[in-house]
Amino acid sequence: VRTFDMWRARSPRVNRVGLLFVLHLAELAPLLSGAGGRLRQLAPERRRHWLSRVEHLPLRAVRELTRAVKTLVLLCYYGDPAVMARLGYDADANMRRGVELRRTEGRP
């Protein structure tokens, strides 16, 4: 959430407003479609099922928008240093190895 919020805060105003609109629409869409409540109110399994159904709707624009938001969320999730550390990825160690390799090979 922190990385997503930072990304959103640094985006142009029109992107921030548009994304906020899409997120509010996503929150209300299950309620409006008869799924039994707002997105955050659904039990995790029902939420996953509902989102999966949306990703496969015949309405191309809805599918693409859903996949775009999902991709953005995943990029922000895996771009979070704390998440990457929990997965065993050490960016600082990789950077040190890269610097040392460039120095060893005489590259700038």
NUNUKOL-389818 format. One record per atom (N, C-alpha, C): z, x, y. Coordinates in steps of 0.02 Angstrom, whole numbers, plus 50000, padded with zeros to 5 digits. Atoms other than C-alpha are relative to their C-alpha. Layout:
REM NUNUKOL-389818
ZXY ...
END
This chain:
REM NUNUKOL-389818
500005004149941 500005000050000 500005004450063 499954995649942 500435014150119 499315003050018 500664997149988 498725022550099 499514994850025 500435005449978 497835005950116 500144998250073 499815001649930 498805002050276 499765005550048 500234994549957 498395019350347 499254999750009 500735000649996 496555017150306 499804994350046 500165005949959 496524999850383 500165001350073 499804998649931 497445005750539 499515004650036 500474995349970 496165019550567 499294997350003 500665003050000 494675008050542 499844997050069 500185003449938 493685000850688 500284992950001 499695006649992 494414984650756 499634994549962 500375005350034 493014973750687 500115000449924 499864999350071 493324980750512 500704997649983 499305002350012 495204977850526 500044992550000 499985007349994 494954959850581 499654996849940 500385002850056 493634956550448 500385000749934 499624998950061 494694964050310 500614995449997 499425004449998 496224954250365 499784992849983 500265006750015 495174938250360 499874999349925 500165000250071 494554942350184 500644999849958 499374999950038 496324946150123 500364993350004 499695006749993 496984929650193 499624994949959 500415004550040 495534920550112 500155000949926 499834998650070 495914929149946 500684997249982 499325002750013 497734923849961 499984992549990 500035007350004 497274905549986 499504997449948 500535002450044 495754904449871 500254997149934 499775003250062 496714901349708 500314993150012 499705006549983 497674887249791 499454994950012 500555004549984 496064879649857 499564998449940 500425001150059 495194881349689 500374996649943 499625003750051 496574872549593 500355004449949 499684995550048 497334887849509 500764999549999 499285001250003 499084882149550 500435003550051 499604996949947 499614892149701 499615005650034 500304994349966 499244906349818 499965005949952 500104994250044 498694922849743 500665003449982 499364996550013 500404931149762 500504995749963 499545004450036 501264915849688 499844999449926 500205000550070 500294916549525 500365005349959 499714995150047 501094925049376 499485005549991 500484994450006 500314942349348 499414998649954 500555001350047 499294936749196 499524994750029 500445005149970 498624921249287 499615003050058 500344996749944 498224931949439 499425004349975 500534995950029 497244944349332 499424995749975 500525004550026 496314930049247 499594997050057 500355003049944 495894921749412 499545005150034 500414994849968 495274938049490 499415001949956 500554998550046 494224941749336 499474994650004 500485005549994 493414924649349 499615000550065 500344999449935 493014927549533 499485005649997 500474994450005 492184944249490 499374998149961 500585002050040 490994934949375 499704993350022 500305006249974 490564919849482 499255000850009 500724999649989 488724915549498 499815001250073 500134998949929 488884917049687 500015007550015 500064992849993 488254934649719 500435002850057 499634997549942 489044936549891 500755000449985 499285000150017 490774931849825 500155005749951 499904994550049 490594943849676 500005006750035 500064993549966 490044958149788 500585001350047 499434999249955 491404955149916 500645001649960 499424998850042 492714954349779 500005007149973 500044993250027 492104970449701 500095005350055 499914995249945 492034979049871 500745000850018 499294999649984 493844974649909 500385003449943 499674996850058 494374979749732 499885007650002 500164992949996 493484996449753 500415003450055 499614997349945 494334999349921 500735000849980 499314999750022 496034995449846 500105005749950 499954994650050 495725007249699 499945006850033 500064993749964 495145021149815 500655001850036 499374998849964 496715019149919 500565001649951 499484998850050 497805018449763 499965007249974 500074993450028 497095034149686 499965005550054 499994995249945 497005042449857 500715001450025 499314999149979 498885041049877 500295006149965 499734993950030 499695058149851 500564998749949 499455001450046 501225050549766 499734997449933 500305002550062 500135041349639 499685005849962 500334994350033 499115056949604 500525004749969 499484995650028 500705067049579 500294997049936 499745003350061 501345054149453 499505000649943 500524999250052 499685056149361 499915007349980 500034993050018 499945074949355 499515004150041 500484996549958 498685079749489 500375003450057 499674996249948 499305093449605 499475002850048 500524998049952 498135094749755 500145006850030 499834993549970 499065109549830 499855005749951 500144994850050 498935119449668 499255001049992 500734999350005 497075115649656 499725003650061 500234996749939 496835121149836 500155007549996 499834992950007 497755137549803 499535003549951 500474997050049 496675140849648 499315000850031 500654999649968 495105137149749 499965005650051 499984994749949 495605148749891 500005006849965 499974993750037 496035162549767 499345001649967 500654999050032 494395160249673 499485002350052 500484998049947 493385161249835 500145007150023 499824993349978 494345176749887 499785005149946 500184995650056 494085184849714 499245001149997 500734999650004 492215180949718 499685002450065 500254997649936 492055186649899 499604994850039 500355005449964 491445169649960 500414998150061 499635002149939 491875163250134 500424993949988 
END
